[in-house]
Amino acid sequence: MISLTLTPHLLLLLLLIIPAFATRPLITEDDLAILIEQVGPELARTEAEHTPLDIRAFYGSTDYSPSFTDCPDGSLIRRSTEGLSSQEHAYLDGRENITRDALISLLDRIDLEDFSASEFIGSNTSIRVGLAFSGGGYRAMLQGAGVLAAVDNRTTNATDSGHIGGLLQASTYVAGLSGGAWLLSSYVLNNFTSIEQILATPDLWNLTRSMLAAPVSFSSNSKYYDSIFEDVESKYDAGFNVSIVDFYGRLLSYQFFNYTDGGIGLVWSDIADSDPFKSYQVPFPIVHGLAVNQHEAYTINTTSVLEFNPYEMGSWDTDVATFINIKYIGSDVVNGTPSDSSQCVTGFDQAGFIIGTSSNIFGTSPLNSSIVQAAFLPSAIESSISDLNSNSSLRNVAIYSPNPFYDVDDNIYSEGSILTAIDGGIDGQNVPLTSLLLEERGVDVIFAVDVSADSDYTWPTGSSLGLTYDRQFLGNSPAMPYVPDQNTFVNLGLVKQPTFFGCDITNSTSDTTPLIVYLANYPYTYLTNTSTVNLAYDTSEIEGFITNGYNLATQGNGTVESEWSACVACAIIHREVERRGLSHTDQCQSCMDKHCWDGTVDDSEPSEELYTPDYIIGANEYVAESSSSASASSHHSSTASAHSSSALSSSHASGAFATATGGSGSSSALQTSSSASASPTASASASGSGSGSASTSASASATSSTSGANHVNNYGGFVILAVILTSIFVSL
């Protein structure tokens, strides 16, 4: 009998030979090597002019393990039929006074024609803006960071002409899931800091090392893994179930939270106690996950959208319709009433555990296979997971136990002692729209950033919007504007330029649906279609991604489309214009004509050329520097002048971020402010003006009947085959 020992190298060999038999191109050898590699490189850092954040101490526990305390009076749960919580109502009242002035300032700076912001908004008008950041691992986090920098008036030059800095300050809500939750939590839990400050802080977002590699505060990987094991073991010893998500959340925390010991005692409910939040200076943050029944396939028909906000955890889905005070999740409750009034739990809402829940792709095939996990997880971590949880059906999901919904009437999760949860995008709803679509929240416009991997080439195709649209007809989701099928998104170029959905409220499924401004990942100056499972990014990739996101949000600082900042303003006021029965100005009507989807459908199979987009502005110099920028797709370039310089200096970077501004030669939003050398003028390709031609980047992928492939569709098929073949080899 032949006996073979499974090693990372054996599995890697299998993964590399299997694509020859696969039905479509998946991920590259570089992507696989990153996934299998147990530690990432540590690259040299350069000094940055922006002041790094100080390491923060805790105002809560310094222990990962939850603790026990006296319970508050009354029930810990409420039903969503009551509407928003009293705390959220109070926050919105306080936030409204801030956003009203911020909106007037933003609109005045944009200077719409024939429009007075102060007269239109006045002292009573409420216009609510929501920002939504999709999942997609580090790809989504970095591309989304460019957008977040663009809408933040603290970013250098973001309030110059052609820019949209201040939109963040004027927003009421911000939502994220998975990689978007990594971005959101980095912003929120580091005291609502700016992207510039994050990049200037050495221990934050140091993606030049894999999350599996020890931070510089540890002398070795083994000490790092021992420390994480001890953290998770303390929770286990306190009587709580643990899983891979606890370990995963601790790994993430060391990359995203600027606190001692990787934010070991940082909890989600701490957000409500932070000074910027208490003074209503920031948008109300929301993270999505999914509650699941493990015996069912994870589709929009079977999953429940979980919401985590500063006050509550729960679901608006009609068959759940329950929220629990997030500070006390982990408490033993029966229909919301504590079993022992002196034994409520605090600290279960550990911040790393929450974002680990939102990004938990280990709960689905193929990453729920212990064989696959053994191929890329360090053996110390893999064995630690097995030591603390030998239950194969529970080790790969986030475990909320005791069940916060136990014995709640008309709640599909009311039975059993455990609530299980996974990545918020596994059912295909990879853009966190559901919470922002609620009529109770009164959002007027959602800027939806989609960095999904819907196609073989890892570009979005609008699939997420289609699934959330379909889900409303299952009776579990709020109303949403009409959107077309994925082929139409691709064929009509709705992923190539910003596209508005729901422009005519009289032709929507509800008269309360927000306008959706859809911003799809696309190569403006950089190829941002890397694999979701990339565990490390070098400095040129980080720079290229964030620059590309900035260019997406600003349309190349107005050089792709000179009226874009005005169109953003028109989108913001659009619902209020409709409510008053007014007509848009000629300028705004031109924006609506250009960006609104007019209902045209082309559901034919997209041509191969639409899968490999050209740069809209032109490749910056990072493309040549980056060893993995080619990703899965073949790209082409021509020529156009692009003047590049940067302000988003990074303590991890060897060069400056560059915002390419097309052929106009106008100054970049991101002027250099570090000791890194400024970017030279780049000669690169122009593939068009961005005026809405049909050329786009994505293929038609899954429809609602095949939801759930979003996070893993670019590697799942042949990894599963690899596992099968490996099992055969091992049994020989």
N, C-alpha and C positions, 0 to 999 in steps of 0.2 A: 504494500500500500504506500502510495506517495503522500507525503505530508508536507504542506507548504505553510509557512508562517505569513500571515497578513502583515505587511508593513506599509508605511506611507508610500514608499517607492513602488511597491507592487501595485497598489491602487492607482497611483499616478500613471504607471505604465498602461494599466487597463484603460484609464480615462483618456489617454492620449491616442490609443489605437482604435477605440470604439467609434469616434466620429466618422471614420471611414464607412461605417455601416449605418450611421444615423440618417434620418430623412431630411434633415435641414442643418445648416451651420449653427453651432451653439457658441461656446466660449473658447477663447484662444488658449494656447499652451501657457502663455504668461499668466492668464487669469487662474488657471488650474494650479500653477506653481505657487501663486500667492496663497491660494486656499489651503494647499497641502503643507506649505512651509510653516514650521512651528514658531519661528520667530522672524520678525521683520528687521530691516536694516535701521541703524541709527545714523542719520545723516547730520552733517555739520549745520549748526545754526548760525545766523548772523544777527547782529544787534539791530534793534528796531527803535525808531524815534518815538513811537507811541508808548506811553507809560504802561508797563505791564500791570495787571491786576495783582493786588496783594493776596496772598493765601488767606482765606477766610476761616475764622474759627466758627464753632457751632453755637447756636442758641438753643440747641436741643440735645439729644443723646449723642454720645460718642461710641455707641455700640450698635452693631447691625441687628442684634436681636430685639424684637419688640418687647415692651414692658407692660406691666399691669397698673391700672389706676382706677380711681372711683369713676363711675359713669355719670354723664350729665343727666339732668332730669328729662323725662319723656322718652319717646321712641327715637331710635337712631336712624330710622328710614322715613321717607315720605314717598308718595305716589306722584308720578310725573303728570297725572291728570290735574294736579294742583297748579301746574304751570312752573315758572321759574322759582327757585328758592328765594326766600326773603333776603338772604345775603347777596345773591346775584342782583336782585332788584335794586338793593341799596347801592351796590357797586355801579350799576348802570346809571343811576341818578347822579352819582358823583362824577363818573367818567364823562357824562354828557356835557358838563360845563367845560371840561378840558378839550374834548374833541371839537366842540363847536368853534372855539377860538382857533384851534389848530387847522380846521377845515378852511376857515376864512383866510388864514395866513397862507395856506397852500394854494387856494384858488386865486387869491390876489397876486401871488408871485407868478403863477402860470399866466395870469392876465388874459382871460378869455375875452373875445370880442363881444361888444354889446352886452356886457354882463357885469353886475356888481355883486360880489360875494356877500358883502355885509348887508346889502338890502335883501338879497335872496334868502339868506340864512337867518339874519336877524338875531333875536335873543330867544326865540322859542322853537325854531325848526330843529328837528332831530333827523340827522342823516347818519346811518350806521354802516360802517365799512368793515368787512371781514377779510382776513388774509388766510389762505389755506395752502399748506406745504405738503406735498405728496411724499410717499415712501420711495425707497430705492437705494437704501444703504448710504454709504459715503457719497456716492454719485448724487443722490438727492440732497444730502446735507450741504455739499459744497456748491452745487448749482443754486440751491435755495438760498445759501448764504449771500451769493451775489445779488439776488433779488432783494433780500432783507437789507443789505447794505445800501442798495439803490433807493429804498423807500424810507431810510432813516436819515433825518436831517442832521445827525451827528457825524455822518460820513463826510470826509473832506470833499468839498465842491459839490455835494449832492443837492445843494439848493441853487446851483447855477442854472442858467438858461438851458432848456432841453432836458433837465433832470426832474426827478419826482420825489426828492428827499422831503420828508414831512408827512408822507402818506402813512407811515407807521404811527407817527404821533397822532394822526387824525383817525386811526382805526379803533374800533370798539372791541373786536375779537381777533384772535390769532389762533389757528389750529394746525396741528401737525400729527402725522402718524409715521411710525417706523423711522426711516432716515430723516423724515421731516420732524419727527419728535426729538431726534438727536439735536437738530438745529434749534428747535423751539426751547428745549430744556437748557441748552448751552446759553441761550440768550436770557431766559427767564431766571434760572436758578443761580446764575452768576450775577445776580442783582440787576437784571435787565440791562446788561452791558451791550456795547456795540460790537459789530464784527471786527472793526479795527482793533479794539482792545483785546478781543479773543485772540487775534492773530499775533498780537504783540506779547502775549503771555506764554512763556516757554512750555509750560506743562499742559496747556490747553490745545487741543486739536493737533498734537504732534503726531500726525499720521504717517510720518516717515518710518515709524515703527508700527508693526502690527499690534493690535490690541492684545495679542497673545505674548508680546514681549514685555519684560519688566520695565516700568518707568525708571528714571534715573535715581529715584529715591530708594530703590532696592539694589542691593549689591549683586543679585543674581536672579535668574528666572525662578529657581527653586524656592527662594525665600519669598518671592512674589506669590507663587502658587500656594505656599504654605499659609501665607497671610490671608489669602482669599478663602482657603478652606476653613481656617479658624473663624473667619467672619460668618460664613454660612453655617458652620457647625454650631455656633452659638444660638442661632435661630432654631436649628434642629433640637438642640438640647433643651430649649425653652418649651418644647412641645409642639412646634409648628412644622408642617410639611414643607420640604424644600425640593427644588428641581434644578434642572440645568439653567433656568431663567435666573435663579439667585446668583449663580456663578457668573453668568453672562452679564447681568446687571452690574456686578462689581467690576468686571473688566471694562465695561463702558464708562463707569463712573470715573475711573482714573484718567480717561481721555477728555471727559466733558465737564467735570466739576472742579473748580478751583478752590478746593477745601483740603484741609489736612486729612491724610489717610483716605484719599479718594472719595470724600463725602460719605464716610461710613454711616454717620447718623443723620444725614440730610434727608428730610422727608418732604413729600409733595405738599402737605398742608402748611409747610413753612412759607410757601409763596404768599399766603394770606397775611403773614406777619411781617413781610418785607416792607420797607419804607416806601419804595416806589408804588407798590400795590396799594398800600393803605392810604396813600395820597392821590390815588386814581390817575397816576401819571402814565400808565401803561395799558395796553389792550388786555382783555380778559383771556387768559390762555386755556386751551383745551387740547387734550391728547386723546386719540382714538386707539382702542384695541378691539378685540372680538371675543365675546363669550361664546363657547362652543359646547356641543354635545359630541364627545369623541367617537360616538358610534355612527355619526352621520358625516357625509362628505361636506366639506367646507364651501358652501355656495351662498349666494344672497338669499336663498330660500331657507337656509338652516342656521346661519350665524346671527348673532345679535351684536349690534354696535355698542361697545362700551365707551363711555365718556369719563375721562378723569379731568376735573377742574379743581381750582384751589379749595373748593368747599365740599365737593361731592364726587362719588363714583357711582355710576349706574347706567341705565339705558332708557332712552325715549321710545324704543320699540314697543309697540302696543301689547305684545305678549310678554313683556318684562315690566316696563312702566314703573320702575322702582329706582330710587337713589338712596344711598347711605352716606352719612357724614364720613368723609374720607379720613378724617383724623382717627376714627375708631374702627376702621376695617380691621378684621382679625379678631374682633370681639365675638363671643358666643351669643348669638341673638336668635330669638324665635319670633317671627313676624315683626322684627325690628326692636323687640324688647329684650334687654340684656338678661341672660339667665341668672347672673349674679351682679347686683348693682355696684359691688366693690371690685369687680374683676373685668373692667373694660380694658381693651388693648390699645396702646398707642405705639407708633413707630413701625407699624406694618407697612405703611405707605412709603417705604424707603424709595427715594427718588430713582436710584438705579434699577430697582425692581419694577417701577412703573414704566420707565422707558424700555426696559428689557421685555416687559409684557407687550408693549406696542410694536416692538421690532422682533418678536420671537418667531423666526422662521424655522426653528427646530421642531415646531409642532406639526410639521407636514412633511410629506415625502419629497425628496430623499433624505433630508437632513435629520429626520427622526430615526434613522437607522443607526444603531450603535456601531455598526461596521464602518459606515461613512464617517461618523464622528471620530472614531478611533484613528482615522486617516489624517485628520487635520488638527484635532485637539491635542494639546500636550497630554502625555500619559498621566501626569500628576492630577490634572483637572478631570480627565475622563474617569479615572479610578475614584476620585473624590465624589463625583456625581453618583457613581454606582454604590459607594459606601453609604451615602446618606439617602438614596432612593433607589431601591431595587425593583420598583414597580414599573415595568416597561410601558404601561399605558399612561403613567403620570410623570415620568422623569423628564419629558420633553415639553410640557405645558407649564404656564404660570399657574400656580396653585393658590387660590384664595380660600383659605380654610381657617376657621369655620366659615361656612357658606353665608355670605351677607344677606342672601335672599331666602334663607331657609324658612319654610312654612308661610311665605307671603302668598296671599290669594292671587289667583289669575297671573301667576308668574311661572314661566316654563322651567325655571331653575330652582323652584321652591323645594324640590325633593333632593335628598342627599346632603352629605356634610361638606362637599367640596364644590366650588365653582372653578372651572378651568378656562383659561384664556390664551389667545395666540396673537400673532401679528395682525395689526389692524387692516392690512391690505391683502391678506391671504384669500379672501373671497372675491378679490378683484376690485373692490372699492378703494383704490389706492390714493385717491385725493379725499381728504377728510371734509366732505361737504355736509354730511347729514346734520351735524350739530349746528351748522351755520344756516341751514335751510329752515330751521324751526320758525314757525309763525310767531311763537312767543318771544323770540329774540329780535324780531323786527329788523333783520339785516337788509339793507338796500342794495348793496353790491358786494360780490365776493371776487377777489382777485385770486384765482386758482392756479397754482404753480404745479405743473404735472411733469415729473421726471421719472415716470414709470418706464418699465422695460416691456412694452406690449408686443414688440415684434422681435423677429430673429436678430435684428440689428440693434436692439436695445434702445429704440426710440419710442416715445409714446404715440398712440393712435387714437386717443380719446376713449379707450375702452372703459376706464373708470367712470367717466361721466355717464356713459351709456348704461352701466350697471346700476348706478345710483338712481338714474331716471327710471329704469325698469322696476327697481325695488319699491318705488312708491305705489305701484299697482298691486303689490302683495299685501298692502295695508299696514306695513311696518315702518314706513319712512315718510318724511314730510314731502310736500309737493316740490317739484323741480321743473325748470324750463325745458322745453323740448330740445333734444339734441339728436343728431343723425347717427347712422351706423358708422362703424370704424372705417369701412372703405370710403365713405363720403368724406370723413375727416382727412383721409390721405389724398384722395383724388382731387378734392377742391382746395387743398392747401390750408385747411383750417388749423393745422399744426405748424404751419410755416410762419404765419403772422398772428398777432393777438386777435382772438375772435370773441365776439360778444354773443351770449345766448340769453334769450328771454327779452329781447328788445321791445317787443309788443306785448304788454301785459294782458291785453284782451285776447291774445292767442296763446295763453299759457294754461297749464293744468290748474292754476290757482291765481287769484288776484293779489297774492301776498308773496309770490316767489321773488327772490332777489335777481338782479341782473348778474350774470356770471361773465367775468373777463377771464378768458382761458389763455394761459401763458404756457405753451408746451416747450419742453426742452428741445433745442435745435442748435446746430453749429453756427453761431454768429462769428466767433473768432477762434473756437477751440472745439475739438471732438469730445463731447461730453457723454458719450454712450458706452462707458465702461460697464463691466459686469457688476451686478448687485453684490456679488460675493468678494469683490476686491477688499482685502484687509489692510492694505497700506497704499499710500499715495506719496509720490516724491514731491519736492517743492514746486517744480515746474507744473505738475498736474494740479496741485492746489491752486496755484496762481491762475492757471488757464481756466479752471472750472469757475472760480469766483468771478473772474473777468467776464466770462461768457454769460453768467447769470445776470451780471450788471447790465451787459449789453442787451440781453433779452428784455429786462424790465424797462430800460430807457430807450430801446430801439436805437442803440449805438449813440446815446446822448443826443437823440433827435436827428442823426445823420442818415439813418435808414428811412425814417419818416419824420419830417420836420414838425408835423403837427401832433406827434404822439402825446406829448405832455398835455396838450389841450384835450386830446381824446380821453385821456385818463380823467381829467376834470369833468368832461361831459358825461362819462360813465358814472362818476360819483353822484352827480345831480340828477341823473336820468329818471329814477323812480319818483323823485319829488316833483320834477317837471310833469310827469304823467299824472301824479295825484292832484295837481293843481289844474289839470286840463290845459296846460300851456303848450306852445309849440317851441321847439328848439330854435336857437339862433342858427343862421346859415352855417357858421363854423361847426357847431355841434351836430347839425344834421348831416354835414359832410362826413364827420367821424362815424356817425351811425351807418350811413350808406356804405362806408368803406369796411367797417369791422363787424357789423351785425350779420349773423348767418341768416340768409333770406329764405330758408326752407328748401333750397335746391338739394336734390339727392342724386348721387352717382354711386350706386352700390356695386359697380363692376369691380372685378379684381384689379387692384392697382398694378401698374407696370413695374418691372424690376428697377427702372431708373428712379422711381420714387422712394426706393428703399435706401439709396446712397446719396444723401443731399450734399450739395456744395455749400461752402461757407457763404453766409449772407453778406458779411462785411469783408472777411479775408482772414487767412490764418495769421495769428501773431507768432512771435518767435518761439513761444513755448512748444509749438507743434514739432519743430525740428529738434528741440532739446529733449522732449519726453520720449522715453523708450517704449511706452505702451499707449501712446495717444492714438494709434491707428485703430485700436479696439477691434470690433468684429466686422466692421464695414469697410468697403472700399470707397475712398473719397477722392475728389478731384479738386484742383484749384486753377484759377486764372489770375489776372492781375488787377490790383487796385491799390492805391496808396492808403496806408493806415498809420496815423500818427499815434504813438503809444507812450503813455507814462502813467504813473500810478501813485495812489495814496495809501492803498491797503497794504502797508508794509507788514511783513511777517517776521517774527523772531525765528521762524523755521526756514525762512526763504533765502535763497541765494540770489534771487533777482526780484524785481519789483512787479507788482500786479500791473497789467496793462489793459487799458480800455481802448480798444480800437475804435476809431471814430469815422471810418470810411474815408472817402476822398476829399472831404471838405477841408481837412487840416485844422479843424477846430480843436481847442484844447480838451484834453480828457477830463472826465470827472475825477479821476483818481491820480492826482499828482504825486510824484514820488516824495516820500518823507522819511526815508531810512538811509542808512549808510550803504545799502545795496545799490549797485549802479543802476541808473535809469535805463529804461528800455529804449533801444534805438528805434528810429522810424522803420516800420516793417513794410515790406512790399509783399502783398498777398493777393488773394483772389477775391473777386466780386462775382457773386452768382446771381445778382439781381438786386432790385431796390427794396425788396420786402413789401411790395405793394399788393401782395395777395395772389400771386400767380399760383398755378396748380402744383408746382413742384414742391414736394414735401418729403419727409424723411422716413415714414413708417410704413410697415406692411399691415394689412388687415389681419388681425390675430383673433383671439378668442372673442366670442359673443357671450351674452348672458348665460347661455347654456354650458359654456366652458369656462366660467369664472373660476378664479382661484389659481391661475397659472402665472399671475403677474410677477411675483417675486422670484419664482424658480423656473419660469418657462425657458430661460436661456441656458439652463444646465441640467434640468431635471431628468429628461428622457434618457440620456446616455449614462448619467450617474446611476439611475435605477438599473439599467442594463449591466453596468459595471458591478453593482452589488450582486446581481444574479450570477454573473460569471465568477466573481470572487468566491461566492458561496460554493459554486461547483468545484473551483480549484481547491478550496479548503477541505472539502469533503472527499477529495480524491485519495 
